[in-house]
Amino acid sequence: MNLLDPFTKYRYLLTQLVQREIKARYKQSVVGYAWVILNPIAQLLIYSFVFSIIFRFPTGDIPYSIFLFTALLPWTFLQNSVSASTQSLVNNSSLLKKIAFPREIIPYSVVFSKLIDFLFSLLVFIIFIIFSKVTIHSTFWLVIPLLFLQIILTIAVSLFLSAANLFYRDIQYLTNLLLMIWMYMTPVVYPASMVPIKYLWLYKLNPMVGIIEGYRSALFGNYFEVSIILWSIAVSIILFIISFFLFKKWESVFADIV
């Protein structure tokens, strides 16, 4: 049970699965890889219209579109990763039965392929910031460790749900509902300041709250609430350890129940 095996001994297989995941997603698509950029832009336009014109949220000196994009991109990365990973073991049933390798490589490959999509979308975001003439704070580099933290959380959820979905196929349908609820319990389209104070402690138990607020604080120099980021770190690491342990415990029967 070596955590590093997928990145050392099975690095080639992981790379091939990531490439296959990306190619399969846009195969026979007219627009092709442009969907990587078109999807977040379309979401940005829709949410910006609804929440900056119809329902106005206070975002201070930051334009709402920038405020939204800062959270929407990482959230979309998590949502797409978890949604696709949940079905990844079922979709690769033939691979599970034929080849001996660490099974966690399959959900890993999905998450990393979505990460590549996220990085391309990030380029669009950077261009958007330049044209909007929004000042980026000197703490912007903190986005990197925050992204690493989010990857750990995303992999943790993906490992558990992908394995659970083999035993109970209803999980793949339940996942989309849970992701929708999770999004509205996270300050993606609205500022966390709108949450009533008496519920704030409960709200901050969501590890994505610290991560999303961390992104905004890093980019725009807002107050960094260290306590919720430390909570996000603790929850993400604990969830990863539990998910990885359960995944490896169940791994021996994957080929029998797929």
N, C-alpha and C positions, 0 to 999 in steps of 0.2 A: 504494500500500500504506500507507494512513493508519490508524493504530491507533484514532483518535478518530472516524472516519467513522460507525460504527454509533451513536455517542452524539450526533452533531451533525447531519450531513446526512440520516441515515436513522433519526433518533430516533423519528419517528412510526411507521415500519414496525416497529421494535423493540418499541415499546409495544403495538402491535396484536397482534404475535405472542405477547407475554407474556400479554396478556389472553385470546387464543385458546387458549393452552396451559392456562391455569387453568380456563377454562370447559369445554373439551373433557374435562378430566380428571374432572370431577365431573358431567358431563352424564348425565341419567337415573339418577342415584344417589339412593337414598331419603334417606340421611343428608346427602348433599351436602357442603358445605364443612366440616362438622363432622369429616370424616375427617382434616383437617389437625391437629386436636387429639387425636382418638381414637387415631390410629396411634401417636404417641409415648407416649401414656399406656399403651396396651396393651403396647408393647415394654418400658416401664419396669416394669410389674407383673410381666411374665414374667421379665425378667432379674433383677429384685430378688429374686424368689422363689428362682430357681435359684442365684444367686451370693451371696446374703446368708443363706440358710437351709440350702441343700444344700451348696454350696461357699462357705465363708466366706473373704473377702479382708480383710486389714487396711487400714482407711482412716482410722485415727486418730480424731480427734474429729468427723469429718464423717460423718453418716449415709450408709450405702451408697447409698440411693436418690438423694441429692443428688450424691454422688460420681459415680454412674452417669449421671444426667441431664445433668450438666455436659459429659460427653463424648459421650453418645448423641445429643443434639440436633445438634451440629455434624457428627458422623459421618453421621447419617441424611441431613443436607443434602448432604454430599459424595456419598454412595452413591446417593441418588435422582437427583441431578443427572447424575452420570456414566452411570448406567444408562440414563436417558431420553435423554441427549444422544447416546449411541452410535448410537441408531436415528433420531435427529432428521433427518438429511439424507435417509435412505432414505424416511422417512415423509412428507417434504415434496418428493418427487421432481417433482411437477407444478409446484411453485413454482420449483424450480431450472431447469426448462426454459423457463419463460415470462417471468420478470422478471429484469432486470439489477440486481443489488444485491450488496453484500459478503456472501458466503455464511456468514461467521462469525456473522452476526446470528441464524441459526437455532439453533446450540448456545447462543449467548448468551441467547436468549429462554427456553430451557429452564432454564438455570442461574438466571436471575433469577426465574422463576416458582417454582422450588423455594426460592429465598431468601425469597420472600414467605411460603411455607409455614413456613419456619424461624422467621421473625419472629413469626408467630402462635403457634407452639409455644413461643417464648421467653416470651411473656406468661404461658402456663401455668406455665412454670418459675419465673418471678418470684413468682407466687401461691403456688406450692409451697414456695419458700424462706421466704416470709413466714409461712406456717402452720407450717413446721418450726422457725422461730425460730433459724435458722442465721445467724451473724454474717458479713456480707460485708465484705471488706477494702477499704480506701480505694483500692487499686490496681485496682478493678473496671473502671475506664474503659479499661484496656489491652485489654479484650475487643474493643473496636472496631477497633484496628489489627490484632489477631490475626484477626478475622473478614475484614477486607479482604485479609489475606495468604492466608487459606483460599480466598477467592473466586478469587484469582489462580491458586492451585494447581488448584482445581476446573475453572476455564476451560481451563487448560493441558491437563489430562488429557482433558477433554471435546472440545476441538478436535482433538486427535490421534486419539482413538478414533472420533469421528464421521466423520472423513475416511477413516481406515483401514477402517472398516466398509463403505464404498462399494466398496472394492477386494476386500475379503475378508469376506464376510457371516458367517463363523464368529466374527468378533470380538465380535458381539453376544452370543453364547452364552458365549464365553470370559470376557467382562467380568464377569459375575455371579460366576463362580468366583474370578477374581482379586480382586474386591471382598471376598469372604468371607475369603480368605487375608489380604488387607490389613488387614481389621478385627481379626483375631486377632493380627496383628503390630503392632497399635497399642494403647496402654493405654486402651481404652474400658471394658471390663468388669472390668479388674484394674489395680492400681497398677504403675507402671513399676519400683518397688522390688523386685518379684518376679522380675525378669529377672536371671539369673545374671550376675555382674560380668564374667566372661570373654567374654560375648556382648553386653555392653551397648553397646560401641562400634559393633558391627554393627547392633544394634537401632535406635540413634539415627540411622542413615543414612536411616531412614524419615522424610520431612518432616512427616508427620502427628503423629509423636511430640512434636516441639517445639511444634506448634500446640495439641494436646490438653493437654499438660502446662502450656503457657502459660495456657490458659483456667483451669485449676484453680489455678495460682499467682496469677493476677490476682484471682480471686474469693475465695480463702481465705487469701491471704497466705503461701502456701508459698514455699520457696526458688525464686527465678527463675534457672534455668540458662540464662544468656544465650547460651552457645556453641551449644546445640542449636536455639535460636530463630533465631540468626543463620544457622545451617546451613539451617533451613527456609526462611528468606527467600531465601538464595542459590539453593537448589534450585528453589523455586517460580518465581522470576524467570527462571532459565535454562531451565526446562521450558517456561515460557510463550513465551519468545523462539523456542525450537526448534519448538514446536508451531505457533505462529502462522506462522513462516516456511514450514514444510512444508505447512500448510493452504493458504496463499496460492499456493504453488508448484503444488499439485495442483488448485487451484480451477478452472482453465481446462478440465479434462476431466470435472468432476462431472456435467454435463448429459449427457455422452456415455455414461457407464458406469452411471448410476443405473437 
